[in-house]
Amino acid sequence: MKEKTATRKVVILCGFVFLAGCRAPHPDTEGFMRLYDEALAKSEAAGQTGLESGSEIEKQAIARFIDFYRVYSTESIRKGVHGVYAEQAFFGDPFKSVEGIDAIETYFLKMAEPVESCTFEVTATDRCGGEYYFRWIMNLKSKAARREIKALGVSHVRFDPEGKVIFQQDYWDSSTLFDNLPVVGRMTRWIKHRLE
């Protein structure tokens, strides 16, 4: 019995060490929050906190954003990223935060490399002042995953006066990716089960 308990503790410890090594490249929560706050402050200082409600620019900006994510592939990224994002845009998700259109394009292409197919179905768009919230469902088939992955998420977006994204922070449960990876998935599912 003692041996079984000791083995469990070692597995849990190894799982946490492994997951810590795979965590988002933010140096720490404080560093992530600093980047996030700075990006928000920059867009506010530049007066980029919203488009006229119901305007043609707003309608086109929302449609462009939704169309860009409809099919997420290296081809669609190369073709559309510069039409959707502003030069000095900020993008953050559970894995990384990047600034500038070139860094965003590089990050998106890297994330799309192992993808067999990926689509985002935007289920709702809401506006609160100059803040836009896109609720979506991601459907992902990856070369590394055991089966198709579905995840719910929200993108918090700000547009510049031309209707390009100047700020975007995505919120979603990234553990759904790890759950479907061989070896790692077994560990993350076991840890989740133990926490229930």
C-alpha positions in Angstrom: 0.0 0.0 0.0 2.8 2.4 0.9 4.5 1.6 -2.4 1.3 2.4 -4.4 1.0 5.7 -2.5 4.6 6.6 -3.1 4.2 5.8 -6.8 1.2 8.0 -7.1 3.1 10.9 -5.5 6.0 10.5 -7.9 3.6 10.4 -10.9 1.8 13.5 -9.7 5.1 15.3 -9.1 6.4 14.3 -12.5 3.1 15.5 -14.1 3.4 18.9 -12.4 7.1 19.2 -13.4 6.3 18.2 -17.0 3.3 20.6 -17.2 5.4 23.4 -15.7 8.0 22.9 -18.4 5.2 23.1 -21.1 3.5 26.1 -19.6 3.1 29.3 -21.4 6.3 31.2 -22.1 5.2 34.1 -19.9 8.0 34.5 -17.3 5.4 34.6 -14.6 1.8 35.8 -14.0 3.0 39.2 -13.1 5.0 39.5 -16.3 2.0 38.4 -18.3 -0.3 40.9 -16.6 2.2 43.7 -17.2 2.2 42.9 -21.0 -1.6 42.7 -21.0 -2.0 46.0 -19.1 0.6 47.8 -21.3 -1.2 46.6 -24.5 -4.5 47.9 -23.2 -3.0 51.2 -22.1 -1.3 51.7 -25.5 -4.6 51.2 -27.4 -6.4 53.6 -25.0 -3.6 56.2 -25.3 -3.9 56.0 -29.1 -7.6 56.5 -28.9 -8.2 53.1 -30.3 -11.0 52.0 -28.1 -13.9 51.4 -30.5 -15.6 52.1 -33.8 -18.8 53.9 -34.3 -21.5 51.4 -33.4 -23.3 50.1 -36.5 -20.9 51.9 -38.9 -19.8 50.3 -42.1 -16.2 50.2 -40.8 -17.4 48.3 -37.7 -19.4 45.8 -39.8 -16.5 45.2 -42.1 -14.0 44.8 -39.2 -16.3 42.2 -37.5 -16.9 40.3 -40.7 -13.1 40.3 -41.6 -12.2 39.0 -38.1 -14.9 36.2 -38.3 -13.8 35.3 -41.9 -10.1 35.1 -41.0 -10.7 32.5 -38.3 -13.4 30.5 -40.2 -10.6 28.3 -41.5 -7.3 28.5 -39.6 -4.4 27.3 -41.9 -1.0 28.4 -42.9 -2.5 29.5 -46.3 -5.3 31.6 -44.7 -2.9 33.2 -42.2 -0.4 34.2 -45.0 -3.2 35.5 -47.1 -5.2 37.4 -44.5 -3.3 38.3 -41.3 -2.1 41.7 -42.7 -5.6 42.7 -43.6 -7.0 41.9 -40.1 -4.3 43.0 -37.7 -2.7 46.5 -37.3 1.1 46.9 -37.5 1.5 47.3 -33.8 -1.2 44.9 -32.7 -1.0 42.8 -29.5 -2.1 39.2 -29.4 -2.3 37.0 -26.3 -3.5 33.5 -25.6 -2.9 30.8 -22.9 0.5 30.0 -24.5 2.1 33.3 -25.5 1.8 37.1 -25.9 3.3 38.8 -28.9 3.3 42.3 -30.3 3.6 43.5 -33.9 2.1 42.1 -37.1 5.3 40.2 -38.0 5.5 38.5 -34.6 1.8 37.6 -34.7 2.1 36.1 -38.2 5.2 34.1 -37.1 3.3 32.8 -34.0 0.2 31.9 -35.9 2.1 30.0 -38.6 4.0 28.1 -35.9 0.8 27.2 -34.2 -0.8 26.1 -37.5 2.1 23.8 -38.6 0.9 20.6 -36.9 -2.7 21.2 -37.8 -4.6 19.0 -40.1 -7.7 21.1 -40.0 -8.9 23.9 -37.7 -12.1 26.0 -37.8 -13.5 28.6 -35.5 -17.3 29.0 -35.4 -18.2 32.3 -34.0 -21.4 31.8 -32.1 -21.9 35.4 -30.8 -20.4 38.8 -31.0 -21.0 41.3 -28.2 -19.9 44.9 -27.8 -19.4 46.8 -24.5 -18.2 50.3 -25.2 -15.1 49.9 -27.4 -14.6 46.3 -26.4 -15.7 43.5 -28.6 -16.2 39.9 -27.5 -16.3 37.0 -29.9 -17.5 33.7 -28.5 -16.4 30.8 -30.5 -16.0 27.0 -30.8 -12.7 25.7 -32.1 -12.7 22.4 -34.0 -9.2 21.1 -34.3 -7.6 18.0 -35.9 -3.9 17.8 -35.2 -1.2 15.4 -36.2 -0.3 15.0 -32.6 -3.8 14.5 -31.1 -5.7 11.2 -30.8 -9.0 12.7 -32.0 -10.7 15.9 -33.0 -10.6 18.5 -30.3 -13.4 20.9 -29.5 -12.9 23.9 -27.3 -15.0 26.9 -26.3 -13.4 30.3 -26.1 -13.7 34.0 -26.2 -11.6 36.7 -27.9 -11.5 40.1 -26.4 -10.8 42.5 -29.2 -10.2 46.2 -29.8 -10.1 47.7 -33.3 -8.2 50.7 -34.5 -9.9 53.5 -36.5 -9.4 51.7 -39.8 -11.1 48.6 -38.4 -8.0 46.5 -37.9 -7.4 44.5 -34.7 -5.0 46.5 -32.4 -5.6 44.3 -29.3 -6.7 40.7 -28.9 -6.6 38.4 -25.8 -8.0 34.9 -26.2 -9.4 33.0 -23.3 -9.9 29.2 -23.5 -9.1 26.0 -21.7 -5.8 25.0 -23.3 -5.8 21.7 -21.3 -8.2 20.3 -23.9 -5.1 20.1 -26.2 -3.0 18.3 -23.6 -5.8 15.9 -22.8 -5.7 14.5 -26.3 -1.9 14.0 -26.6 -0.4 10.6 -26.2 1.3 10.1 -22.8 0.8 13.7 -21.7 -3.0 13.3 -22.1 -3.1 10.3 -19.8 -1.3 12.4 -17.1 -3.5 15.5 -17.5 -6.7 13.5 -17.5 -5.5 11.6 -14.4 -4.6 14.9 -12.6 -8.0 16.4 -13.4 -9.7 13.3 -12.2 -7.8 13.4 -8.9 -8.8 17.1 -8.4 -12.5 16.4 -8.9 
